[in-house]
């Protein structure tokens, strides 16, 4: 079984490690990769505490706030 991932937020100068993806077969989940390793799978639900913590971790890791807002609308 192959997994088709759509990249949401990729690496940049300020964020050289984290890649955020969606799986086309389960679009309500967000896949967080640290390098090539799957770090966590978080439900894409704005009321879910895991989702809120993911947004905070991305911001603290140096991901541009504009990128976070464009992709997640938070």
C-alpha positions as a printed NumPy array, in Angstrom:
array([[  0.   ,   0.   ,   0.   ],
       [  1.429,   3.373,  -0.988],
       [  0.679,   6.548,   0.899],
       [  0.195,   9.738,  -1.098],
       [  1.244,  12.732,   0.995],
       [  0.547,  16.34 ,   0.09 ],
       [  3.062,  18.74 ,   1.595],
       [  1.449,  21.626,   3.501],
       [  4.466,  23.351,   5.022],
       [  7.946,  22.391,   3.916],
       [ 11.428,  23.149,   5.096],
       [ 12.953,  26.631,   4.882],
       [ 15.94 ,  28.532,   6.267],
       [ 14.214,  29.093,   9.606],
       [ 12.639,  25.623,   9.638],
       [ 15.148,  23.121,   8.218],
       [ 13.682,  20.007,   9.863],
       [  9.867,  19.924,  10.083],
       [  7.651,  18.926,   7.158],
       [  3.87 ,  19.012,   7.552],
       [  1.764,  16.83 ,   5.228],
       [ -1.748,  15.554,   4.59 ],
       [ -2.584,  12.06 ,   3.403],
       [ -5.116,  12.034,   0.568],
       [ -6.815,   8.906,   1.936],
       [ -7.277,  10.429,   5.427],
       [ -7.606,  14.197,   4.83 ],
       [ -8.608,  14.978,   8.422],
       [ -5.181,  14.089,   9.799],
       [ -1.946,  16.066,   9.696],
       [  1.35 ,  14.181,   9.518],
       [  4.366,  15.839,  11.128],
       [  7.795,  14.674,   9.973],
       [ 11.059,  15.568,  11.66 ],
       [ 13.567,  14.958,   8.896],
       [ 12.508,  11.619,   7.422],
       [ 10.909,  10.264,  10.61 ],
       [  7.191,  10.471,  11.298],
       [  6.962,  12.382,  14.558],
       [  3.196,  12.511,  15.104],
       [ -0.239,  12.337,  13.507],
       [ -2.637,  15.054,  14.661],
       [ -6.352,  15.399,  13.835],
       [ -7.076,  18.579,  11.87 ],
       [ -9.756,  19.898,  14.214],
       [ -9.33 ,  23.443,  15.517],
       [-11.023,  22.563,  18.807],
       [ -8.676,  19.62 ,  19.448],
       [ -5.93 ,  20.384,  22.028],
       [ -3.377,  18.33 ,  20.054],
       [ -3.97 ,  20.536,  17.009],
       [ -3.559,  23.71 ,  19.079],
       [ -0.317,  22.399,  20.567],
       [  0.964,  21.524,  17.087],
       [  0.352,  25.101,  15.926],
       [  2.179,  26.423,  18.999],
       [  5.123,  24.037,  18.469],
       [  5.425,  25.058,  14.823],
       [  5.449,  28.729,  15.776],
       [  8.045,  28.147,  18.509],
       [ 10.18 ,  26.115,  16.075],
       [ 10.478,  29.138,  13.787],
       [  7.88 ,  28.36 ,  11.12 ],
       [  6.614,  31.626,   9.655],
       [  3.368,  32.761,  11.272],
       [  2.098,  33.744,   7.812],
       [  2.557,  30.156,   6.562],
       [  0.75 ,  28.746,   9.589],
       [ -2.144,  31.185,   9.168],
       [ -2.449,  30.538,   5.422],
       [ -2.559,  26.766,   5.842],
       [ -4.575,  26.377,   9.019],
       [ -6.457,  29.666,   9.368],
       [ -5.624,  30.043,  13.048]])
